[in-house]
Amino acid sequence: MRMSPVTSVVERMWLLLAVSAVALSQRWVSIVSTASLVPMSILP
């Protein structure tokens, strides 16, 4: 007996989780970078 469907579903879930984590980290990096750049541009 092979558990290919179960492994494929698990791999798909892990892949989706990794993609969402990467997207979230990129969004947080952009938010943090903009938040740190705004005060620098406001200050003389």
C-alpha angles and dihedrals in degrees: 000000000000122000096208096136092051093046091047091052092048092047090048091051091048091047092050091047091051092048092049091047091051091048091049092049092049090049091049091048091052092047092048093046092050091045090052093044096050097066090045091055092046094049115076 
